[in-house]
Amino acid sequence: MKVSEILQVKGNILYTVTPETLLADAVNTMSEKDIGSLVVMEYGDLVGMLTFREVIKVLHANGGALGAGTVRKHMDEAPITVTPETEVNEVRRMMLEKHARYLPVMDAKTLLGVISFYDVARAVLEAQSFENRMLKAYIRDWPAEQAAED
């Protein structure tokens, strides 16, 4: 399974902010949309990611307050990216090794979407469930004469 298949199932809703967006506004968007990450775009290019991890770090550093800073000050400026052709097993490895819960999907310089740890887990579970159903159907429909020979 490839990243492109996960994006097809997930859909193409994508939330972005600019680096100059106030952090408080970005957090409000994340809360209102019930999302864990925002893609940071500047002049049409991906320049970073803001996830709940960065927000928690700010809250910790400021004694529970967000402060008046912008997204640029707190975003991850070098997020790990994948392509539509990246295999899901590679994505799982990258997410586990780098502790990344959200990965932007890039086709050259074009942002296609973001996949989350949840999206990957759901896709793998659905693929395994489908495979299990197919195997059970195959076993259930096993030809009687073949079963006697085996």
C-alpha positions as CSV (number, residue, x, y, z in Angstrom):
1,M,0.0,0.0,0.0
2,K,1.2,3.5,-0.8
3,V,0.6,6.9,0.6
4,S,-1.5,7.9,-2.4
5,E,-4.0,5.2,-1.4
6,I,-4.3,6.6,2.2
7,L,-4.9,10.1,0.8
8,Q,-7.7,8.8,-1.5
9,V,-9.5,7.4,1.5
10,K,-8.8,10.3,3.8
11,G,-9.9,13.0,1.4
12,N,-8.2,16.3,0.6
13,I,-9.2,18.7,3.4
14,L,-6.0,20.5,4.3
15,Y,-5.6,23.3,6.9
16,T,-2.8,25.8,6.5
17,V,-1.4,28.9,8.2
18,T,1.3,31.4,7.4
19,P,4.4,31.8,9.5
20,E,3.0,35.2,10.6
21,T,-0.2,33.8,12.0
22,L,-0.5,34.4,15.7
23,L,0.1,31.2,17.6
24,A,-3.2,31.8,19.5
25,D,-5.1,32.0,16.2
26,A,-3.4,28.8,15.0
27,V,-4.3,26.9,18.2
28,N,-7.9,28.2,17.9
29,T,-8.1,26.7,14.4
30,M,-6.6,23.4,15.6
31,S,-9.2,23.3,18.4
32,E,-12.2,24.3,16.2
33,K,-11.3,21.9,13.4
34,D,-10.3,19.1,15.9
35,I,-6.9,18.6,14.2
36,G,-3.5,18.0,15.5
37,S,-1.4,19.8,12.9
38,L,-1.3,22.8,10.6
39,V,0.8,23.1,7.5
40,V,2.8,26.3,7.4
41,M,2.9,27.8,3.9
42,E,4.7,30.9,2.7
43,Y,4.5,32.1,-1.0
44,G,3.1,28.7,-2.0
45,D,5.9,26.7,-0.4
46,L,5.8,24.4,2.6
47,V,8.0,26.1,5.3
48,G,7.0,24.2,8.4
49,M,4.5,22.3,10.5
50,L,2.8,23.2,13.7
51,T,1.6,20.3,15.7
52,F,0.2,19.9,19.2
53,R,3.8,18.9,20.2
54,E,5.1,22.4,19.5
55,V,2.1,24.0,21.2
56,I,2.7,21.9,24.4
57,K,6.3,23.0,24.4
58,V,5.2,26.7,24.3
59,L,2.7,26.2,27.1
60,H,5.3,24.5,29.2
61,A,7.9,27.2,28.6
62,N,5.4,30.0,29.3
63,G,3.9,28.6,32.5
64,G,0.7,27.6,30.7
65,A,0.3,30.7,28.5
66,L,0.6,30.8,24.7
67,G,2.0,34.3,24.6
68,A,1.8,36.7,21.7
69,G,4.2,34.9,19.4
70,T,3.7,33.9,15.8
71,V,3.7,30.4,14.3
72,R,7.2,31.1,12.8
73,K,8.8,31.2,16.2
74,H,7.5,27.8,17.2
75,M,6.9,25.7,14.1
76,D,9.0,22.7,13.0
77,E,11.0,24.3,10.2
78,A,12.2,21.0,8.7
79,P,9.3,18.5,8.8
80,I,9.8,15.0,7.4
81,T,7.9,14.6,4.2
82,V,6.8,11.6,2.1
83,T,5.7,11.2,-1.5
84,P,2.6,9.6,-2.9
85,E,4.7,6.6,-3.9
86,T,6.2,6.0,-0.4
87,E,5.2,2.6,0.9
88,V,3.2,2.5,4.1
89,N,5.7,0.3,5.8
90,E,8.4,2.9,5.2
91,V,6.0,5.6,6.5
92,R,5.4,3.5,9.7
93,R,9.2,3.2,10.1
94,M,9.8,6.9,9.7
95,M,7.0,7.8,12.1
96,L,8.3,5.5,14.7
97,E,12.0,6.4,14.4
98,K,11.4,10.2,14.2
99,H,8.4,10.3,16.6
100,A,6.5,12.1,13.9
101,R,2.7,11.9,14.1
102,Y,2.0,14.0,11.0
103,L,3.8,13.9,7.6
104,P,3.2,16.3,4.7
105,V,2.8,14.5,1.4
106,M,4.7,16.2,-1.3
107,D,4.9,15.7,-5.1
108,A,8.0,17.7,-5.9
109,K,7.2,21.1,-4.5
110,T,3.4,20.6,-4.5
111,L,1.7,19.8,-1.1
112,L,-0.9,17.1,-1.6
113,G,-2.0,16.6,1.9
114,V,-0.9,15.4,5.4
115,I,-1.2,11.9,6.7
116,S,-1.3,11.2,10.4
117,F,-0.3,8.2,12.5
118,Y,-4.1,7.6,12.9
119,D,-4.5,7.6,9.1
120,V,-1.7,5.0,8.7
121,A,-3.1,2.8,11.5
122,R,-6.6,2.9,10.1
123,A,-5.4,2.0,6.6
124,V,-3.3,-0.9,7.8
125,L,-6.1,-2.2,10.0
126,E,-8.6,-2.0,7.0
127,A,-6.1,-3.7,4.7
128,Q,-5.6,-6.5,7.3
129,S,-9.4,-6.8,7.9
130,F,-10.0,-7.1,4.1
131,E,-7.2,-9.8,3.8
132,N,-8.7,-11.7,6.8
133,R,-12.1,-11.7,5.2
134,M,-10.7,-12.9,1.9
135,L,-8.8,-15.7,3.6
136,K,-11.8,-16.8,5.6
137,A,-14.0,-16.8,2.4
138,Y,-11.3,-18.8,0.6
139,I,-11.1,-21.4,3.4
140,R,-14.9,-21.6,3.7
141,D,-15.2,-22.2,0.0
142,W,-12.3,-24.7,-0.2
143,P,-13.2,-27.4,-2.7
144,A,-14.2,-30.7,-1.0
145,E,-12.2,-33.0,-3.3
146,Q,-9.1,-30.9,-2.9
147,A,-9.4,-31.0,0.9
148,A,-9.5,-34.8,0.8
149,E,-6.3,-34.9,-1.3
150,D,-4.4,-32.5,1.0
